[in-house]
Amino acid sequence: MDQTVRLKTYIEGFDRALEGGIPQGHIVLMAGTPGTMKSSLTYYALYNQAKESGTTCVYVTLEQSRNSLLRQMEKMGMRTEEVRQSLHILDLGIIRKNLKSSACSESWMQVFKGYLNSLKNDLGFSVLAIDSLGVLETLSSMSNRRTDLFYLFEWLRDLNATSFLISEVSPDRLFDGSYDEGYLADGIITMKMHVVREVETQRRIRCVKMRETNHDPSYFSLIFSAGRFQVTKAISE
């Protein structure tokens, strides 16, 4: 019997493909091209964890403003008021403000980590999402990507939280040698747009990798309807 404590994604049908969900403490890469709803899907997982289980979650947005993000999620049926005590949104503006007031010797990454470490101490959050890895990498000016990513992932593990890293990477390129995050992550969930007919495109989702899990690696059609994400088995590729 599987004794692993798992975090549900609340995507109807998809948790079954993950033996019930994502193992607690994993670092999961949410990878895909623009328009595949990576951010919405990740926020949705945190929102439902906060709403259904009272889990303390932090969503870090490095591109979209907090207000813009919340307006978008409200339109999708995710009510901010219902999770106000458990789901905390941190946007780039706050971190930049802290950077200006910090010592000049501190790097952007140091300030970023310091802020989240303080949040961990204050809130005791157990689920974290960073949107996105690409922006974090650009802002921190990684001089040696492979080494810097390794230490970033080690720092995330030390937070003792389940972490989602959103990445604007095509699923086909994750293991081409340029993207070390594919090897460092405990799990990889990819999303893509798939043309099924000349005039119709479907969103597809797939768990490529999930340590400690006998997962189904098949593609699923991803559907959002009536405020809920759900999947059905993709008929063909």
Secondary structure, 3 states (H helix, E strand, C coil): CCCCCEECCCCECCHHHHCCCEECCCEEEEEECCCCCHHHHHHHHHHHHHHHHCCCEEEEECCCCHHHHHHHHHHCCCCHHHHCCCEEEEEHHHHHHHHHHCCCCCCHHHHHHHHHHHHHHHHCCCEEEEECHHHHHHHHCCCCHHHHHHHHHHHHHHCCCEEEEEECCCHHHCCCCCCCHHHHCCEEEEEEEEEEECCEEEEEEEEEEECCCCCCCCCEEEEEECCEEEEEECCCC
